[in-house]
Amino acid sequence: MSDNKDFLGKEPVGKLLLKLALPTVAAQIINMLYNIVDRIYIGHIPKVGALALTGVGVCMPLIMIVTAFASLVGNGGAPRASIFMGKGEKESAERTLGNCFMLQILISVILTAVLLIGNRSFLLAFGASENTIDYATNYMNIYAIGTIFVQLTLGMNAFITAQGFAKTGMLSVAIGAGINIALDPVFIFGLHMGVQGAALATVISQACSCIWVLCFLFGKKTILKIRKENLWLQSKIILPCLALGLATFIMQASESIISLCFNSSLLKYGGDIAVGAMTILTSVMQFAMLPLQGAGQGAQPIISYNYGAKNPERVKAAYWLLLKVSIVYAVALWLCVMIFPQGFAAMFTTDVALLEFTKKALRVYMACMFLFGIQVACQMTFTSIGNAKASIVVAVMRKFILLIPLIYIVPQIWHSNQTMAVYLAEPIADFFAVSFTVILFRSQFKKALEQIGR
């Protein structure tokens, strides 16, 4: 435990962030490939690629809900475990880990049953048409079986990173991604399984990642270990974790509701091609969000540990460094998307009509992406210091109060091109959301530093 204290509490913040953030950013980039590689291969299936891509795109809202539940538990429990470690309360940290592990198993069982029973109805509600519903159900029926692997891999990996084992956390993702990328062409093209092959490759790869994660957390190298006596759920342990993870859950799960809103509006104004383009747009958006979240996850153990150890100067230093790194990345990627939109679109499709449409939509949809660095840095810091209320307020503001109403309002104002008006709702919401977040963060962060500095 003392080694960990030297590591997170005394090492220079810049060196420490580099050591932790590089593996977590690499893990998120790998995770990004993990998420989009299916869509890249599917989009290039001969003759039916564009329709198959649209069908699998409709599955994304359901997949986001599965990963959101993993974040609810993992991203809520891991910062609390780090804070307990900073206070020197290892037993409390391990109880948090054990309770979160058991809760994720229970959630996985429920989600699997719900997905297998209500699959087709959900997909139709999320924008599948008669042309795409078969592709969507074929993919989702297989993916649902692997829900427990997704839950445990994503949720428990957060506890590996929270202890400072960033490289091990990266390997958890890399193992699955490597297997997925290798199996996709074999199943999709070699065995002619199409979208079912893509789903099967994903399930197998997630299972391998899950085995790796659990072997580590039950093994000898981990600081916090999953122990039998900590598996009995206790409300005083699990409820604060769920409260802290709720903001991340809202951000991710609300993507499903937002996808429903986007897809229904796009189907109305632009048809299948507009829904297909949205699949590509959300995939490109991951190029922005996942590496930024990786940087935030690298900073989280530093901020959480030193917040628990009542060291405000190190908390402040880690935040400012995270903010600078996040802004630089977001601006650089935004410039690439604005200058080379066709290059990003061409990764996912060779369909000429879809390619041309997506090129125009990308510039509209990603217009305010350069601000994401500020949003993510503030959001991750709120979570790292255990400020559940502020995290939830920020998430609700961006998604529910701003974006969802704008999806329906903007097309009523911009009549000349209502399809592009739907995409325009995203940057408008982003601009006002970031402005609100900055104002809230300045007051809340200052107050939090004053409390631990006394």
N, C-alpha and C positions, 0 to 999 in steps of 0.2 A: 504493500500500500504506500510506503514511503517513497518508493521509486516513482509511482504514479504522481505523487504530490510534487516531487522535483520536476517531473516532466510537464505537468499541466500548470503548476503554480509558480515555477521559477524560471523556466527556459524563456529566452527572449520571444516576445509575442510574434514578431515578424517571421522568425525562424520556425516557430511552433505552428503558425498558420500555414506556412509553406509545407511543412512536414505532414500536417493533417489534411489540408485542403487539396493538395495535388492528388492523393489517392481517391478522395471523395469526389472530386471533379472528374477524374478519370473513370470512376465507377459510374457516375451519372452519364458521362458520354457513352460508355459501354452500354448502360441501361437504355440510353436513347437509341442506340443501334438495335438493341434487344427489342425495343418497342416498334421501331419502324421497319426493321428488316423484313418482317412478314409482309408488310404493305408494299415494300419495294418489289419483292418477288411476285406477290399476287398481282400487282399492277402490270407485270410483264408476262402473265399467262397468255398464250396465243388466243386471239379471237375474243375471249371473254374478260380480258384483264381489267378494262375500265369498269364493267358492271360488278365484277368480283371485288375490286378495290372499294367500290361504293358500299357493297354489302358488308364487308368486313369493317368499314368505317362506321357503319351503324352500330356495330358491336362495341365500339370504343366507350360509349357512355356506361354500359354495364361493366366493362373491364375497369373503368375509372372508379366505379362504386366499390368493386372488390379491393382495389389498391387503396382507396380512401379509408376503408375499415382497417387495413394494415397500418396506415398512418395514424388513425385515431388512437390506436393502442401504442404502437411503437414510438411515434414522434411525441406522444404525450408522456410516456413512461421513461424514455431514454434521458431527456433533460432532467427529470426529477431524480433519476439514478445518479446523474453527474453531480447535481447539487448536493445530494446526500454524501457522495464521495468527497466533495469539497469540504463538507462539515466533519468528515471523519466517521460517518455513520454507515459503515459497510453493510451491516445486517439489514438496515432499512433499504439500502440500494438493492440487495439481493431479494428481499421480499417484493420489491417493486418489479424486478425482473421475473420472478416466479409467477406472480399474479398476472402479469401481462401475457406471459406464455400460455397459461391456462385459458385466459379469456379469448385469446386468438384462436385456439383450437375450437372452443364453443362457437365463436362467430363463424368460423369456416364451415362447420357442419350445417349451420342454419342457412348460410349463403348458398352452399351447394344445392341444398334441397329447393330453395326458392328459385334459383336459376334454372334448374332442370325442369321444374314444374311450369314456370311462367315465361320461359324463354321466348317463344314466338310472339306472345302478346306484348312483351316488353319491347321487342325489336320493331314491331309494327308501330308502336307508340313513339319510338325514337326515330322514325323517318324511313323505315324500310318500305319499298314499294313492291308491287307484284314481280317486277323484274329482278329485284335484289334480295328478297326475303329468303330464298333457298340458300344462297351463299351465306347469308348472315346466320341462319339457324345451323347450318352444317359446321360453321366455325365455332359457334358458341356452345353447342352441345358437348363438344370435346373439351373446350377450354374450361367449362364449368367443373368438370371432374378434377381438374388440377387446382381448384380454389385454395385448398389447405396448403399447398406448396407455396403459392403466391403469398398468402397471409404470413406464414412463418418465415419465409425468406426475407420479405421486405420489413416486417415488423421487428423480428429478432435481430436483423442486421443493424438496426439503429442502435441497439445496445452494445454491439461490438464497436462501432464507431465512437459511441459516447464514452467508452473507456480509454480512448486514444489509440485503438488498434485499427487505424484507418486503412493500412495496407491489407489487412485481413478482410475488412469490409469490402474493399475493392475486389479482392479475389472472389468473394462470394458472388458478386455480380458478373465478373469476368468469366467464371466457370460456366455459368448458365448461358451467357451471351455467346460464348465460343461454341458451345454444343448446339445452341439454337441456329446460329448462322451456318454451321456445318450440316445440320439435319434438314434445314428448310429446302434447299434445292433437291436433295435426295428424295424427300417425301412428296414435294409439290410437283417436280418435273420427272424425276427418275421413276417413282412409283405411281405417277399420274394421279395423286390424291387431291390435287388442287387445294382449296381452302382448308379442307379437313387435314391435309398433310401439314399445313402451316400451324394449325392449332395443336396437333399431336407433337410437333417439334417443340412448341412452346411449353407444353405440359411436361415433357421429358426433361427439358433443360431446367425448368423451375424445380423439379424434383431433385435434380443433382445439386443445385444451389442450396436447397433446403437441407439436404444431408450434410453438406459442408458447414453450414451455419450452426446446426444443432451439435455436430461433433465438436465444434470449437467451444460452444457455451456449456457443454457437459464435460469438457476436457480439462487439462491441467494448466494450459497457458493463459486462460481467461482470469481476470481479477474477480469479476462477478460470475458466479456459477448458478445454473438452474438446479435447485435442490428440491427434493420431494416434499419437505416440510413447508415450503413456501408456495405450493401450488393451490392451497385452499384459498378461494377468493374472499377478500376482506374489503368491505366498502370503504373503510378509512384509507386503504392503500389505492384501490383501483379508481375510485371516483375522482380524486384530484388529477390522476393521470388522464382520464377521459376528458376532464374539463380543459386541461392544457392542450390535449390533442384535437379538441373540437374545432379549433380554427383551421388547422390543416385539413381535417375531415371535410369541413364546409367548403374550403377552397377546391378540393378534389371532387367530392361528391356532387357539388353544385355544377361541375362541368357536365354532368349527365343531364341535369335540368336545362342547362344552357345549350347543350347539344340538341336536346329535344326542341327548344325554342328556335335555335338556328336552323336545324334541319326542316322543321315544319314550315318556317317562313321561306327558306330557300327552295323547298319543293314547290311551294305555292307560286313563287315569282320566277324561278329559274329551272325547275325540273331536276332530273337525276344528275345532270352535269354540274349543277351548282352544289348539290349535296356531295358529289364526288370531289369537287374542288375543296370543299370544307374538310374532307379527310386529309388532303394534302396540307392545307393551311394549319390544321392542328398538329400535324406531324412536324412541320417546319417550326412551329411555335415551341416544340420541345427542344429544338436547337438552342433556344433562348433560355427556357425555364429550367431544364434539368442541370446544365452546368452551373447556373446561378444557385440553384438549390444545393448542388454539391459543394460550392464554396461556403454556403451557409452552414451546411452540415459539418464541414471542417472546422468552422469557427465555434460551433455549438458547444463542444466539450470545454473549450477554453473559457468561453463566456460563462457557461453554467457552473463550472468548477470554481472559478474565481469569484463568481457571485455568491456561491455557497461559502467560500472562504473569506468573504467580506474584503475583497481587494478591488475597489472601484477603479483604480488607475489602469489595471490590466483589463478589466471589462471594457472600459472606454477605448483603450488602445486597440483591442481586438475588433470592436465595432467599427471604428474609423477605417481600419485597414480593410475590413470586409467590404465596407461601402465603396472605397476607392477601386478595389479590384472588380466589384460587381458593375460599377458604372462603366469602367473601361471596356469590359467584355460586352455589355449590352449595346453600347454605342458602336463598337466594331462590327458586331453581327448585324445590327440594324443597317449600317452602311452597305454591307455585303448583300443583304436582301433587297435593298432599294436599287442597287446598281446591277445585280445579277439575278433577278427573280426567276428567269427562265431556267437557270442552272439548278436552282432548288426544286422547281416543279418537275424538271426532266428526270430527277432521281426516282420519281414515283410512277411515271407514266410515259408511254410513247404515243398515246392517242393524241392526234394533232389538235382536235377541237378542245379536249380537256386541258391540254398543255397551254394553248393560247388563252383560254378563259382564266386559268389559274394564275398565269403570269400577271394579269391585270389585278386580280383579286388579292394577290399577295401584298402588293404595295399599299393597298387600302387597309387591309386587315392588320398589317404590321406597322402602321404609320407611327405609332407611339412606343414602339418596342424599346427605344433608347432609354425610356424611363424605368424599365423593369428592374434595373440594378438597384435603384433607390427602394422600390417597393419590396423586393425580396430581402434585401439587407435589413430593413426595418422589421419586416414580418418575422424573419428568423431570429432576430434579437429579442423581440417580444417573447417568443416561445422559449428562448434560451434562459431568460431571467424569470420564467415561470409566470409571466403576466398573461393569464388566460383570457381575461376580459378584453384587453386591448386587441389581442390577436383575433378574437371572435368578431369584434366590432369592425376591424379593418377588412376581414374576409367578407362579412355580410354587406358592407358598404359597396365593395367593388362588384360583387356578383349579383346580389339581389336588388339592392336599391338603385344601382346605376345600370348595369349591363342588360338584365332581362327586360326592363321597361323600354330601353333604347332600341332593342332588337325590333320591337313593334312600332315604336314612335318614329324612328328615322325614315323608314320607307314611306310613311305617310307625309313626310315633309319633302323628301327628294323623289318626286314622281317620275322624273325622266329616266332614272335607272334604279328601280326598286331593289333589284338583286344586289347591286353593289352597295346600296344604302343599308342593307342588312349587315354586310361585312363592316361598314363604317361605324356601326354601334360599338365595336370592340375598341378602337383607338380613342373614341370620345370618352367611353367609360374609364379607360386606363388613365387618361389625363386627369380627370377629376378625382379618381381614386388615389393616385399618387399624391396629389395636392393635399387631400384629407389626411393621408397616412403621415406625411411629413409634419403637419401641424400637431397631430395627436402624439407622434413619437417624441417630438422635442420636449413636451411637458412630462410625459410618462417616464422617459429614460432619465431625465434630470432628477425626478422624484425618486426613482429606484436607486440611483447612485448615491443620493443623499441619505437614504435609509441604511445602506450597508456601510457608509462612510462614518457613521456616528460612533 
